[in-house]
Amino acid sequence: MLIILDPVMSKSTVESREVKFPPSEAFRFSIESIKRRFVRALITAVSIILGIAFYVGLRTMSDIMIAIYGSSEAAKSYQLWMAIISLIVCAVGILNSMLMAVTERTKEIGTMKCLGAMDGHILMIFMFEAMLVGIIGGLLGAVIGWLAGVLIYIGEHMNIVFSSTLLVNYFMRMAEGILIAMILSVGATIYPAYHAASMDPADALRFEL
C-alpha cells in the first residue's frame, strides 16, 4: 500500500517507483482507521448527530406548525430564522469537532509521510473518513431529530403529523441533514488535512496540540 523510500534513491528512481494508491484502497484504509480509533470517531460522530438532530428537529417542528396553523408571512419568517439558527449551530459543532479530529492526528500524518505516503494519499484517506463519519452521523442525527420533532405534536395532531404532504417534507429534511453533515464534515477536514500533509515529516512528528 505504502512504501519506505530509500534516502539514497535518485529523484527519477523515486518517481518511477511511486506507488499507486487507488480510491478503493484509500476507502479500505479509512474504514480500518475508523475501527482503530473507534472511540474518537464515536465522539466526532456524536457531535455531528447532535448538530443534525437539532437542525432536522427544528425544521420538522416548523413544517408541522405551518401545517397546523397555516402558512402566513409570520410563519414563513419564523421558519426561515429557525433554519438559519439551526444551520449555524449545526455547522459550528461539526466544524469544531472535525478540525480537532484532524489536527490532533498531525503526528500520525507525519509518520505516514515518513513511510512514503504522498500528500494526495493522506488527503484522500481523510476525505473518505470524514465522508463516512458525516454520513453515519448525519443519518442517525436526522432520524433522532425527526422523532423529536414529531413526538411533540403527535398527541393532538396525529392526522396532520402523518399527512402525505408532511411525510414528503420529512424525507426532504432528513436528506438535507445527511447532505449538510457530509458537506460540513468533508469541508472542515480539507484545510487541516492539507496543512498537516504539506508539513515536513519531521515538523509533523514534533507537533504538539
N, C-alpha and C positions, 0 to 999 in steps of 0.2 A: 504493500500500500504506500508506505513512505520509505525512503532510503537514507542511509547515513552517507554523506558525501565526504570523500577523501579530501583533506585540505590541500593536498599537493596536485589535485587534478587541474588541468588547464581549463580555461573558460569554455573552449569548444567541446572538451570532453564532458563537462558538466551539462552543457546544453544538449549534447547528443544523448545523454543518459537520463535526462529529466523524465521523471515518472508521470505517466498519465493518471489522472485522478477523476474518473467519470462521476457524474452526479449520483448514479446508483450507489457507488462506493461511499460517497460523502453522506448520502442518506443513511446507509447502514451504520457508518461511523457515528453519525449524530444520535441514532437510536441507542447505540452502545454507550455513548457518553451520557445520555439522559438516565440510563439504567444505573451507571456507576455513581452518578450524582443525583440519585432519586430524591433525597430529602431536600436538596437545594432547588431542584427542578419543581418539587411539590410546593415549596414556599413561593417560588415565582408564579406558579400556576394559580395558587390561592389568591394572590394579588390581582391576577387577571380575572379570575372568577368573580371576585367581589366587585371589581370595576364594571364588568359587563353585566352582572346581576343588577347593579344599581341603575345602569343605563336602560336595560331592557325592562326592568320593573317600572321605572318612571314612565317610559314610553307606553308600556302596556296600560298602566293606570290612566294615562292621558287619553288613550284611544277609547277606553271604556267610559270615561267621564263624558267625552264628546258624544258617544253613542247613547248615553242615558239622558244627558241634559241638553243635547243639541250642539250644533256647530256654529256658535256665534263668533264675532270678531274677538271678543274677550277670550273665548275658549281656544281659538287658533293662536292668539298671542301667548296664552298660558302654555300651550303645547310646544310652541317654538322655544320659549325660555326654558322649559323643562328639558327639552332635547339638548339645548346648548349647555346648560348647567351639568346635566348628567354626562355629556360627552367630555367636558373639561375635567370633571372629577375622575372619570374613567381613564382618560388619556394621561393625566398626571400620575395616577397609581401605576399604570402599566409601564410608562416610560421610565419612571424612577426604578422600578423593580428590574427591568431588563438592563438598564445602564449599570446597575450594581452587579447584576449576574455576570455580565461580560467583563467589567473592569476588574473584578476580583480574580479573574482567571488569566490575568496578564502573564503570570509566571508559567502557567500551563501552555500558553501560546508560544512563549519563548522556548520552552522545551520542544514543542512540535517543530519550530523553525530549526532548532539545532539538529533535529532528526531528518531534516531535508524538506519539510513542508514549505510550499510556496505561499505567498500572500493570498493568492486566489483560492488555494485549497482551504486555508483557515476561514476565509470569508464564507465559502460555500458551506462548510460544516456548521458555522454559527447561524447562517441563514436558515438552514434546514432545522436546526434545533429550535430557533425562535419560532419558525412557522408551525412546527409540531406542538410546541407548548402553547402557542397562541390559539391554534385550532381547538385543542383539547380544553384549555381553559375557557375559551370563548363559548364552546358548546355547552359545557357544564354551567357556566355563568348565565347563558341565555335561558336555559331550562329553569334554573333557580329563580331568575328574575321574573320570568313569565308566571311561574307558580305563585310567587309572592304577590304579583300584581293582580292575578285572577282571584286568589283566595280572599282578598279584601272585599270584593264585590259579589262573590258567588252566592252568598246567602240570600240577599234580597233581589238580585237581578240575574238569576241563573240563565233565563231565556235570552237576555241581551248579551251576557258574557260569552255564551257559546253560539251566538248567531253566526251565520256563514260569512258575513262581511268581516266581523271581528276575527274569525279564525284565519282568514287570509292575512289580516293585519298582524296577527301574532307570528305567523311564519315569516313575514317580512321583517318584523322587529328582531326575531331571533337570527335571521340571516344577516341583518345589519350588525348585530352584536358579534357574531362569529367573524365577519369580514373586518370589523373595526379592530378586534383583538389580534387578528393575524397581521393586519397592516401596521398597527402600532408596535407589535412585538418585533416584527422584522425591521421596521423603521428605526426603532430605538436601538437595535443591535448593530446597524450598519456602521455608524461613526466610531463607537468604541472598539468594535472588532477590527475595523480598518486601521485605526490608530495603533492598536496593540500589534496587529500583524505587520505594520510598517516599521515598528521599533527594531533596533538592533537586538538580536537574541540575548546578548549579554545584559543590555539595559532592561529588557523584559524580565529576565531572571532575577534582577536586583530590585524590581519594582515592589514597592510597599504601598498597600491601600491606606 
